[in-house]
Amino acid sequence: MGGEDWELWIDAMSEAGVLAEGAITIAYSYVGPSITHPIYRDGTIGKAKDHLEATALKLTDKLSKINGKAYVSINKALVTQASSAIPVVPLYVSILYKIMKEKGIHEDCIEQIHRLFKDRLYSGELITDEKNRIRIDDLEMRDDVQEEVIKIWEKINSENIKEISDVEGFRKSFFNLFGFYVDGVDYDKDVDIKADIPGII
């Protein structure tokens, strides 16, 4: 989760001479609001993320000989195997998704990374924060979004969670990660689990 493996990969590619002039490498990370910081930024996960950000600066220095750059992209909260296992985060994401969907600014993984490349990396003018990070969590961290998150956060409980959050949307997204609850798939249909794949013995 830190930057060690990232640095090892870039070092290996550099030594092999396979990095193009102006090569850019990006690692994805997350910051989030203060309400998730005790679990997400103040503990060991946060230390790993600090190491990742420090590695980006180190790699940019190493890549300077080919005019390369290394960045950490701070992404919005997403439903992943990792985020689903971190206490408090699924509840926060369920609240966040409800608000962002209502405002018409919700993005899943693909839409977010498309925006990273289209509007940030290759827009002609890359803007980074004071730590040289690319921020595509800007929609999540908007004041109007976070103010509404806090209002719901303070009153949510097991009785009202379905009404005032998008816990069902979170649940569907989680199952989608593993191929379940996908629209258009008949899960009751018999499937031949033995299939020949050309090139695989």
N, C-alpha and C positions, 0 to 999 in steps of 0.2 A: 504493500500500500504506500510505502515511501518511494523514494526515487532511485534506489539502488539498481533494480532490474532495468529501469529506463536508461540509466547511465551505462550499464554493461552492454545493452543492445546498441546504443549509439556509438560507444567505443569500438565495438566489434565491427560495425558497418564502416566506421571511419578508417579503421586499420585495414579493412578489405578494399577500401577505395571505391565503395559503391554509393557514396552520398553525392548527389548532384550539387552544383554550385547554387547557393541560395536555399539549400534544403531547410525545411521547417518541420519541427517535431512538436507534437502537442500531447500533453497528459490531461486527463479530465479529473476534476476535483469538485468539491462542494464546500460552501461556507455556511449558508443558511442564517436564520434569524437568531437573536439572542436566546429565545426560549429553548432552542435545541442545543445551544453551545455547551451546557454542562455535560451532556453525553457525547456530543459530536465533535466539539473543538477543544474542550479542556482536558480530555483524557488521552489515552494512547492513540486513538484514531486521529485526534487533532495533531499530535506530535508527528505522526506519519505524514500528514498533509503538510505540515511545516517543512518536513524534510523534502517532500516532493517539490515544494516551491523553491527551496534553496537549490535543489538539483537543477531546476530550470535555468537559474542564473549561471550555475557552473557549466551547464551544457552550452549555453549561449556563448560563453567565453571560449570553450573548446571549439565550437563551430565557427568562430569568427574568421578562421583562415579560409573558409569557403563561403563567407558571408551568410552563414546559416543562423538560425534562431531556434530557441526552445521556449515554449510557452506553456503555462498552465491555464486551462480554460475552466473558469468557475461556472458550473452549470446549475440549472434549477433543480429542485428536488424531483426525483423520478422514482418510479416503482422498479426496483431491481431486486435480485436475490439478496444483495448486501443490505440495501436500505430497509428491506422488509424485516430483517433480523435485528435491527438496532432498536432498542427500547425507545418509545416516544415518537420516533420518526414516522411510522405508519399513521399514527393519529394526526400528526401535523400535516402530512401529505394529503390525507383524506379531507381535512379542512381546507387546505390550500387549493386543491383541485376543484372543490365546489365553487370557491370564490373566483378562481381564474376562468373556469368554464362559464360562469355567469357573466363575466366581463368580456368574454370572447378573446382571451389572451392565453388560453391554455395551449401548451405544446407537449407532445410526447417526444420520445428520443429522436426519431427521424426528423421531425420538424425543427427541433432545437439545433441539431447538428447541421442541418441545411442552413439555418440562419447564421450559425457560427462561420461557415465557409463563405456564404453569399454576402452577408452584411458586415462581417468583421475581417476575417483573414484576407479575402480577395476583393474588398470593396474599394481599394485604392488608398485608404487611410485607416490603418489599424490603431485603435485607441485602447490603451491598457490602463489599469489603475496604478496606484502608488507602489504596488509590489510587482509591477510588470505582468499582471494577470489579465487575461481576457475575460470580461464579465458578460456572460449571457444569462446570468440570473437576474438581470435588470428588471424583467417583468414580475418575477416573484417578489423581488425586494422593493417594489414600488410602495410608497407610503400608504396609499389607499388600500392596497392589497393586505399589507401587514397589519394595518389598523383593524381591518375586518377579521383577520386571523385571530388576533388577540381577543376581540369581543367574543368570538365563538369558543376559543380556547378556555376562557374563564367560566363558561357555563355548560360546556359539553359534559355528558355523563352517559352511562350505559343505556338509559331510557330514551334519550333524545339523539343519540349519535346518528341514526339513520336519517333523521329529519334535517339536522343542521350541518351534516358533513356529507362527503361523497365516499363513504366507506364502501358502498357497493361498487363504485367505479374503481376504487383501489383494489378491491377483491378481484374484479374482472381483469384488471391489468396484470395482477399477480399471476392469475391462472393462465393468461395469455402468454406469459413468459415460457410456459411449459407446453404450449399448444392446446390448451383447453379453453372452452367458452369462446371459440373463434366463430364468428358469424359465417354461415354457409357450410359448416362442417356437420355432417350427420354422424354423431358419435355412436349411434345404435347400429350402424351399418357394419356388416361383417367385412373384415379386411384381411387379405392374405399377407401375413407378416413375413413370408419368405419372398424376397425379391432379388433377382440377379442384377448386380450393378456392374456394367462393363468396366474392366480395368481393375476390379477387386476380386481376388481369388478367395 
